[in-house]
Structure formats: structure tokens, C-alpha cells
């Protein structure tokens, strides 16, 4: 089953941030504008961090950046630069904002859980799939 160009909608807890997230090749992709919206920071801040991520060889540009055709308001198709999940995570550890801090806390908790237990559980997803009957440790 081919899952190309699948779009999911992300909405934060407050409902103030809503993003159409592109899923392709087993990762998700966001534009720079979406990264700004996600982490509630400026374009110049995101650009600066992306530049340093590449300069410091934390990530390789050819593996985390891709251009996709997107339709604009004028109906024309344009090539737009997208960044994958690896870049989204790397930025989350560099950006200074309340939402980025929450992301780091969440990611650190997942990592601690994985290191101590050998796995991590998404209880909300488990409840959805299991129809309310789910297991806890």
C-alpha cells in the first residue's frame, strides 16, 4: 500500500497552532514557516539554527531537506523547501521558546522511559486503538 503525499493535521493543546503535516517516505515534513509556527519563533531564528545544524555537521542537508510541489493561493504550483523529522527534532533542542521547552521535556521523558524500560508507550494512542480498554504497566 503506497502512502505518498499523505497529510495529517496537527493542533496543539490550546488549539492556537494548526499545521497540515506532510507524511512521505516514513517521515513527516514541514516548511520553514510551519517550523516557525510550531515552535512559536521567528523565521530568522529558525534560519540561524538550521544554518548552524548544517555547519556543525549535526545533520546532512541532502538527507533532511526536500523540495515538494505545492499549490499557492494563485493556483500555481511552486517548489517549496520542506524539512524532515530529524530537523524538526534538532530545532526543538535549539530554539528558546515555551513550546520548544515543552518539546524538550516531552522528548527527554520519552528517552528516559525508553532507556529504563526498553520501550515507551503512547497511552493516548493505545486508548484510541483499543476502544478504551488498554493496559498500563
FILO-488594 format. One record per residue (C-alpha): z, x, y. Coordinates in steps of 0.05 Angstrom, whole numbers. Layout:
N
+--------+--------+--------+
!      Z !      X !      Y !
+--------+--------+--------+
!      Z !      X !      Y !
...
+--------+--------+--------+
***
This chain:
137
+--------+--------+--------+
!      Z !      X !      Y !
+--------+--------+--------+
!      0 !      0 !      0 !
!    -22 !     30 !     65 !
!     25 !     23 !    124 !
!    -16 !     52 !    182 !
!     -2 !     31 !    253 !
!     60 !     -9 !    237 !
!    101 !    -28 !    298 !
!    175 !    -45 !    298 !
!    216 !    -68 !    357 !
!    279 !    -31 !    375 !
!    330 !    -65 !    420 !
!    395 !    -31 !    440 !
!    463 !    -66 !    433 !
!    463 !    -92 !    505 !
!    391 !   -117 !    500 !
!    373 !    -76 !    562 !
!    327 !    -28 !    525 !
!    270 !    -55 !    482 !
!    218 !     -8 !    452 !
!    157 !    -21 !    409 !
!    163 !     36 !    359 !
!    101 !     61 !    323 !
!    111 !     77 !    249 !
!     60 !    122 !    216 !
!     60 !    177 !    163 !
!    133 !    164 !    144 !
!    159 !    177 !    214 !
!    165 !    140 !    279 !
!    130 !    158 !    344 !
!    150 !    147 !    416 !
!    114 !    163 !    482 !
!    148 !    204 !    535 !
!    161 !    140 !    575 !
!    194 !    109 !    514 !
!    237 !    172 !    505 !
!    259 !    165 !    578 !
!    276 !     92 !    566 !
!    312 !    106 !    501 !
!    358 !    160 !    530 !
!    361 !    129 !    600 !
!    338 !    193 !    634 !
!    281 !    217 !    679 !
!    212 !    240 !    659 !
!    225 !    308 !    690 !
!    288 !    316 !    647 !
!    252 !    297 !    583 !
!    193 !    343 !    601 !
!    240 !    401 !    614 !
!    276 !    392 !    547 !
!    211 !    385 !    509 !
!    186 !    450 !    541 !
!    249 !    487 !    521 !
!    247 !    459 !    450 !
!    178 !    489 !    441 !
!    195 !    555 !    478 !
!    256 !    565 !    434 !
!    216 !    550 !    370 !
!    263 !    494 !    352 !
!    202 !    452 !    335 !
!    128 !    467 !    329 !
!     84 !    426 !    376 !
!     29 !    415 !    325 !
!     77 !    382 !    277 !
!    115 !    336 !    325 !
!     62 !    315 !    376 !
!      3 !    269 !    362 !
!    -46 !    231 !    405 !
!    -59 !    158 !    388 !
!   -108 !    109 !    419 !
!    -70 !     56 !    458 !
!    -95 !     -5 !    497 !
!    -78 !     -6 !    571 !
!    -69 !    -66 !    616 !
!   -141 !    -60 !    638 !
!   -164 !    -69 !    565 !
!   -190 !      2 !    558 !
!   -168 !     49 !    503 !
!   -135 !    114 !    522 !
!   -108 !    174 !    483 !
!    -33 !    175 !    492 !
!     14 !    230 !    471 !
!     69 !    210 !    422 !
!    129 !    249 !    395 !
!    157 !    240 !    325 !
!    227 !    230 !    299 !
!    242 !    305 !    297 !
!    231 !    309 !    372 !
!    270 !    245 !    385 !
!    330 !    275 !    349 !
!    323 !    343 !    382 !
!    321 !    309 !    451 !
!    382 !    268 !    433 !
!    422 !    333 !    426 !
!    399 !    360 !    494 !
!    397 !    301 !    542 !
!    460 !    286 !    581 !
!    469 !    211 !    585 !
!    517 !    160 !    558 !
!    466 !    135 !    507 !
!    450 !    206 !    484 !
!    524 !    219 !    476 !
!    530 !    156 !    433 !
!    470 !    180 !    392 !
!    503 !    248 !    381 !
!    568 !    215 !    359 !
!    530 !    170 !    311 !
!    488 !    227 !    283 !
!    549 !    272 !    275 !
!    586 !    216 !    237 !
!    526 !    207 !    191 !
!    522 !    282 !    178 !
!    597 !    287 !    164 !
!    592 !    228 !    117 !
!    533 !    260 !     80 !
!    568 !    328 !     75 !
!    633 !    299 !     49 !
!    606 !    244 !      3 !
!    536 !    269 !    -13 !
!    506 !    205 !     16 !
!    510 !    159 !     76 !
!    508 !     83 !     76 !
!    477 !     35 !    126 !
!    524 !    -24 !    115 !
!    486 !    -70 !    163 !
!    421 !    -59 !    125 !
!    457 !    -68 !     59 !
!    485 !   -135 !     82 !
!    415 !   -158 !    103 !
!    381 !   -139 !     39 !
!    438 !   -163 !     -5 !
!    443 !   -230 !     28 !
!    515 !   -218 !     48 !
!    542 !   -194 !    -18 !
!    546 !   -119 !    -14 !
!    591 !    -63 !    -38 !
!    636 !    -17 !      1 !
!    669 !     46 !    -23 !
+--------+--------+--------+
***
